[in-house]
Amino acid sequence: MLGIKKIVSVSNDGYIKLKIPKEMGNLLEVICFPANYSEDGDYPDCMIAQERTAFFQEVLADKAEDVWNNL
């Protein structure tokens, strides 16, 4: 499996530019993380953004979904 790991700067308009080798094909999976993350997994800004999603606010906060405490 081919992979590329790069730290790149984001332009003022929010875009990044990557040169992809032909061998990787035309369909890619792209995952972005802030480059200033720590190795111990401390992502405070990302966690705050994730907590604001509808999944966290509606599904995980729903008492009907809290089945693990009933085991």
N, CA, C and O atoms as a GROMACS GRO file, in nm:
protein
  284
    1MET      N    1   0.085  -0.118   0.000
    1MET     CA    2   0.000   0.000   0.000
    1MET      C    3   0.089   0.124   0.000
    1MET      O    4   0.184   0.134   0.078
    2LEU      N    5   0.058   0.215  -0.086
    2LEU     CA    6   0.131   0.341  -0.093
    2LEU      C    7   0.067   0.442   0.000
    2LEU      O    8  -0.055   0.442   0.019
    3GLY      N    9   0.147   0.528   0.056
    3GLY     CA   10   0.094   0.635   0.141
    3GLY      C   11   0.186   0.754   0.140
    3GLY      O   12   0.306   0.743   0.112
    4ILE      N   13   0.130   0.868   0.170
    4ILE     CA   14   0.207   0.992   0.178
    4ILE      C   15   0.171   1.059   0.311
    4ILE      O   16   0.054   1.074   0.344
    5LYS      N   17   0.273   1.098   0.384
    5LYS     CA   18   0.250   1.176   0.506
    5LYS      C   19   0.329   1.304   0.490
    5LYS      O   20   0.451   1.302   0.476
    6LYS      N   21   0.260   1.416   0.492
    6LYS     CA   22   0.324   1.546   0.473
    6LYS      C   23   0.266   1.647   0.571
    6LYS      O   24   0.150   1.637   0.611
    7ILE      N   25   0.345   1.742   0.609
    7ILE     CA   26   0.296   1.860   0.680
    7ILE      C   27   0.298   1.973   0.579
    7ILE      O   28   0.404   2.008   0.526
    8VAL      N   29   0.182   2.029   0.552
    8VAL     CA   30   0.169   2.134   0.451
    8VAL      C   31   0.102   2.256   0.512
    8VAL      O   32   0.032   2.247   0.612
    9SER      N   33   0.124   2.370   0.450
    9SER     CA   34   0.061   2.494   0.493
    9SER      C   35  -0.071   2.513   0.419
    9SER      O   36  -0.082   2.480   0.301
   10VAL      N   37  -0.168   2.565   0.489
   10VAL     CA   38  -0.298   2.594   0.430
   10VAL      C   39  -0.296   2.737   0.379
   10VAL      O   40  -0.254   2.828   0.451
   11SER      N   41  -0.341   2.757   0.256
   11SER     CA   42  -0.344   2.893   0.201
   11SER      C   43  -0.452   2.976   0.270
   11SER      O   44  -0.535   2.922   0.342
   12ASN      N   45  -0.450   3.105   0.248
   12ASN     CA   46  -0.547   3.195   0.311
   12ASN      C   47  -0.691   3.160   0.275
   12ASN      O   48  -0.783   3.187   0.353
   13ASP      N   49  -0.710   3.100   0.157
   13ASP     CA   50  -0.847   3.064   0.118
   13ASP      C   51  -0.887   2.924   0.166
   13ASP      O   52  -0.995   2.876   0.132
   14GLY      N   53  -0.800   2.859   0.245
   14GLY     CA   54  -0.834   2.731   0.306
   14GLY      C   55  -0.799   2.608   0.226
   14GLY      O   56  -0.840   2.498   0.263
   15TYR      N   57  -0.724   2.622   0.119
   15TYR     CA   58  -0.689   2.509   0.034
   15TYR      C   59  -0.546   2.462   0.060
   15TYR      O   60  -0.460   2.540   0.101
   16ILE      N   61  -0.524   2.334   0.034
   16ILE     CA   62  -0.388   2.280   0.030
   16ILE      C   63  -0.367   2.220  -0.108
   16ILE      O   64  -0.463   2.184  -0.176
   17LYS      N   65  -0.241   2.208  -0.150
   17LYS     CA   66  -0.211   2.152  -0.281
   17LYS      C   67  -0.113   2.037  -0.261
   17LYS      O   68  -0.009   2.053  -0.197
   18LEU      N   69  -0.147   1.920  -0.317
   18LEU     CA   70  -0.062   1.802  -0.306
   18LEU      C   71  -0.037   1.745  -0.445
   18LEU      O   72  -0.128   1.739  -0.528
   19LYS      N   73   0.085   1.704  -0.471
   19LYS     CA   74   0.117   1.633  -0.596
   19LYS      C   75   0.109   1.486  -0.564
   19LYS      O   76   0.184   1.435  -0.480
   20ILE      N   77   0.018   1.416  -0.631
   20ILE     CA   78  -0.007   1.276  -0.605
   20ILE      C   79   0.058   1.191  -0.715
   20ILE      O   80   0.034   1.215  -0.834
   21PRO      N   81   0.139   1.092  -0.678
   21PRO     CA   82   0.198   1.005  -0.780
   21PRO      C   83   0.091   0.926  -0.854
   21PRO      O   84  -0.009   0.887  -0.795
   22LYS      N   85   0.112   0.902  -0.983
   22LYS     CA   86   0.016   0.828  -1.065
   22LYS      C   87  -0.014   0.690  -1.007
   22LYS      O   88  -0.126   0.640  -1.019
   23GLU      N   89   0.086   0.628  -0.944
   23GLU     CA   90   0.070   0.494  -0.889
   23GLU      C   91  -0.040   0.485  -0.783
   23GLU      O   92  -0.092   0.377  -0.756
   24MET      N   93  -0.075   0.599  -0.724
   24MET     CA   94  -0.177   0.600  -0.619
   24MET      C   95  -0.318   0.597  -0.677
   24MET      O   96  -0.414   0.575  -0.603
   25GLY      N   97  -0.332   0.618  -0.806
   25GLY     CA   98  -0.463   0.611  -0.869
   25GLY      C   99  -0.540   0.742  -0.864
   25GLY      O  100  -0.484   0.847  -0.833
   26ASN      N  101  -0.670   0.733  -0.894
   26ASN     CA  102  -0.756   0.851  -0.901
   26ASN      C  103  -0.849   0.867  -0.783
   26ASN      O  104  -0.916   0.969  -0.772
   27LEU      N  105  -0.856   0.769  -0.696
   27LEU     CA  106  -0.944   0.775  -0.580
   27LEU      C  107  -0.859   0.764  -0.454
   27LEU      O  108  -0.787   0.666  -0.436
   28LEU      N  109  -0.866   0.864  -0.368
   28LEU     CA  110  -0.783   0.870  -0.247
   28LEU      C  111  -0.868   0.890  -0.124
   28LEU      O  112  -0.978   0.945  -0.131
   29GLU      N  113  -0.819   0.846  -0.012
   29GLU     CA  114  -0.878   0.878   0.118
   29GLU      C  115  -0.791   0.988   0.179
   29GLU      O  116  -0.669   0.972   0.188
   30VAL      N  117  -0.852   1.097   0.221
   30VAL     CA  118  -0.777   1.210   0.276
   30VAL      C  119  -0.820   1.228   0.421
   30VAL      O  120  -0.939   1.240   0.450
   31ILE      N  121  -0.722   1.231   0.511
   31ILE     CA  122  -0.747   1.254   0.654
   31ILE      C  123  -0.658   1.369   0.696
   31ILE      O  124  -0.537   1.366   0.671
   32CYS      N  125  -0.714   1.470   0.760
   32CYS     CA  126  -0.637   1.587   0.801
   32CYS      C  127  -0.636   1.601   0.953
   32CYS      O  128  -0.739   1.587   1.018
   33PHE      N  129  -0.519   1.629   1.008
   33PHE     CA  130  -0.502   1.659   1.149
   33PHE      C  131  -0.420   1.786   1.161
   33PHE      O  132  -0.339   1.816   1.074
   34PRO      N  133  -0.441   1.862   1.267
   34PRO     CA  134  -0.355   1.979   1.287
   34PRO      C  135  -0.212   1.932   1.312
   34PRO      O  136  -0.191   1.833   1.383
   35ALA      N  137  -0.115   1.999   1.256
   35ALA     CA  138   0.025   1.958   1.269
   35ALA      C  139   0.080   1.986   1.408
   35ALA      O  140   0.187   1.934   1.442
   36ASN      N  141   0.012   2.064   1.486
   36ASN     CA  142   0.063   2.096   1.619
   36ASN      C  143   0.006   2.003   1.727
   36ASN      O  144   0.004   2.039   1.844
   37TYR      N  145  -0.040   1.884   1.687
   37TYR     CA  146  -0.092   1.790   1.786
   37TYR      C  147   0.023   1.727   1.862
   37TYR      O  148   0.136   1.724   1.812
   38SER      N  149  -0.005   1.679   1.980
   38SER     CA  150   0.098   1.615   2.060
   38SER      C  151   0.090   1.464   2.043
   38SER      O  152  -0.015   1.411   2.007
   39GLU      N  153   0.199   1.396   2.067
   39GLU     CA  154   0.206   1.251   2.048
   39GLU      C  155   0.119   1.175   2.147
   39GLU      O  156   0.085   1.060   2.121
   40ASP      N  157   0.082   1.235   2.258
   40ASP     CA  158  -0.001   1.164   2.357
   40ASP      C  159  -0.149   1.170   2.323
   40ASP      O  160  -0.232   1.128   2.403
   41GLY      N  161  -0.183   1.223   2.206
   41GLY     CA  162  -0.322   1.223   2.162
   41GLY      C  163  -0.403   1.340   2.215
   41GLY      O  164  -0.526   1.334   2.213
   42ASP      N  165  -0.339   1.445   2.260
   42ASP     CA  166  -0.411   1.561   2.313
   42ASP      C  167  -0.454   1.651   2.198
   42ASP      O  168  -0.372   1.724   2.141
   43TYR      N  169  -0.581   1.646   2.163
   43TYR     CA  170  -0.637   1.725   2.054
   43TYR      C  171  -0.749   1.813   2.108
   43TYR      O  172  -0.864   1.793   2.069
   44PRO      N  173  -0.722   1.908   2.194
   44PRO     CA  174  -0.832   1.982   2.256
   44PRO      C  175  -0.922   2.055   2.157
   44PRO      O  176  -1.044   2.051   2.172
   45ASP      N  177  -0.866   2.121   2.057
   45ASP     CA  178  -0.950   2.192   1.961
   45ASP      C  179  -1.036   2.096   1.880
   45ASP      O  180  -1.152   2.125   1.852
   46CYS      N  181  -0.978   1.983   1.842
   46CYS     CA  182  -1.053   1.884   1.764
   46CYS      C  183  -1.164   1.822   1.848
   46CYS      O  184  -1.275   1.800   1.799
   47MET      N  185  -1.134   1.796   1.975
   47MET     CA  186  -1.236   1.736   2.061
   47MET      C  187  -1.351   1.833   2.083
   47MET      O  188  -1.467   1.791   2.086
   48ILE      N  189  -1.321   1.959   2.099
   48ILE     CA  190  -1.426   2.059   2.117
   48ILE      C  191  -1.513   2.064   1.992
   48ILE      O  192  -1.636   2.069   2.003
   49ALA      N  193  -1.452   2.064   1.875
   49ALA     CA  194  -1.528   2.066   1.750
   49ALA      C  195  -1.612   1.940   1.737
   49ALA      O  196  -1.727   1.946   1.692
   50GLN      N  197  -1.556   1.825   1.776
   50GLN     CA  198  -1.630   1.699   1.766
   50GLN      C  199  -1.750   1.698   1.862
   50GLN      O  200  -1.856   1.648   1.826
   51GLU      N  201  -1.734   1.752   1.980
   51GLU     CA  202  -1.843   1.755   2.078
   51GLU      C  203  -1.959   1.841   2.030
   51GLU      O  204  -2.071   1.825   2.079
   52ARG      N  205  -1.935   1.930   1.937
   52ARG     CA  206  -2.041   2.018   1.887
   52ARG      C  207  -2.121   1.956   1.773
   52ARG      O  208  -2.217   2.016   1.725
   53THR      N  209  -2.084   1.836   1.730
   53THR     CA  210  -2.155   1.771   1.620
   53THR      C  211  -2.290   1.718   1.669
   53THR      O  212  -2.308   1.694   1.788
   54ALA      N  213  -2.382   1.700   1.576
   54ALA     CA  214  -2.515   1.649   1.609
   54ALA      C  215  -2.506   1.509   1.669
   54ALA      O  216  -2.585   1.475   1.757
   55PHE      N  217  -2.410   1.428   1.624
   55PHE     CA  218  -2.395   1.293   1.678
   55PHE      C  219  -2.369   1.298   1.828
   55PHE      O  220  -2.433   1.225   1.904
   56PHE      N  221  -2.278   1.381   1.871
   56PHE     CA  222  -2.247   1.391   2.013
   56PHE      C  223  -2.364   1.450   2.091
   56PHE      O  224  -2.399   1.401   2.198
   57GLN      N  225  -2.423   1.554   2.038
   57GLN     CA  226  -2.527   1.625   2.111
   57GLN      C  227  -2.659   1.550   2.114
   57GLN      O  228  -2.732   1.559   2.213
   58GLU      N  229  -2.692   1.476   2.010
   58GLU     CA  230  -2.823   1.411   2.003
   58GLU      C  231  -2.817   1.261   2.033
   58GLU      O  232  -2.898   1.210   2.111
   59VAL      N  233  -2.722   1.191   1.973
   59VAL     CA  234  -2.718   1.046   1.989
   59VAL      C  235  -2.652   1.006   2.120
   59VAL      O  236  -2.710   0.933   2.200
   60LEU      N  237  -2.530   1.054   2.143
   60LEU     CA  238  -2.460   1.012   2.263
   60LEU      C  239  -2.521   1.069   2.391
   60LEU      O  240  -2.506   1.010   2.498
   61ALA      N  241  -2.589   1.181   2.381
   61ALA     CA  242  -2.652   1.240   2.499
   61ALA      C  243  -2.791   1.180   2.526
   61ALA      O  244  -2.851   1.209   2.629
   62ASP      N  245  -2.842   1.098   2.436
   62ASP     CA  246  -2.975   1.039   2.449
   62ASP      C  247  -2.973   0.926   2.551
   62ASP      O  248  -2.894   0.832   2.538
   63LYS      N  249  -3.057   0.934   2.652
   63LYS     CA  250  -3.064   0.831   2.758
   63LYS      C  251  -3.099   0.694   2.699
   63LYS      O  252  -3.053   0.592   2.751
   64ALA      N  253  -3.178   0.690   2.593
   64ALA     CA  254  -3.214   0.562   2.530
   64ALA      C  255  -3.093   0.494   2.468
   64ALA      O  256  -3.091   0.372   2.453
   65GLU      N  257  -2.993   0.571   2.431
   65GLU     CA  258  -2.872   0.515   2.371
   65GLU      C  259  -2.772   0.469   2.477
   65GLU      O  260  -2.674   0.403   2.443
   66ASP      N  261  -2.794   0.503   2.602
   66ASP     CA  262  -2.701   0.471   2.710
   66ASP      C  263  -2.728   0.329   2.761
   66ASP      O  264  -2.780   0.311   2.871
   67VAL      N  265  -2.692   0.230   2.681
   67VAL     CA  266  -2.722   0.091   2.715
   67VAL      C  267  -2.608   0.023   2.789
   67VAL      O  268  -2.628  -0.082   2.850
   68TRP      N  269  -2.488   0.081   2.785
   68TRP     CA  270  -2.374   0.013   2.844
   68TRP      C  271  -2.380   0.010   2.996
   68TRP      O  272  -2.318  -0.078   3.056
   69ASN      N  273  -2.450   0.100   3.059
   69ASN     CA  274  -2.460   0.097   3.204
   69ASN      C  275  -2.557  -0.009   3.254
   69ASN      O  276  -2.562  -0.036   3.374
   70ASN      N  277  -2.634  -0.071   3.163
   70ASN     CA  278  -2.732  -0.172   3.201
   70ASN      C  279  -2.677  -0.314   3.193
   70ASN      O  280  -2.753  -0.409   3.212
   71LEU      N  281  -2.551  -0.331   3.165
   71LEU     CA  282  -2.494  -0.466   3.150
   71LEU      C  283  -2.474  -0.535   3.282
   71LEU      O  284  -2.427  -0.648   3.286
   0.00000   0.00000   0.00000
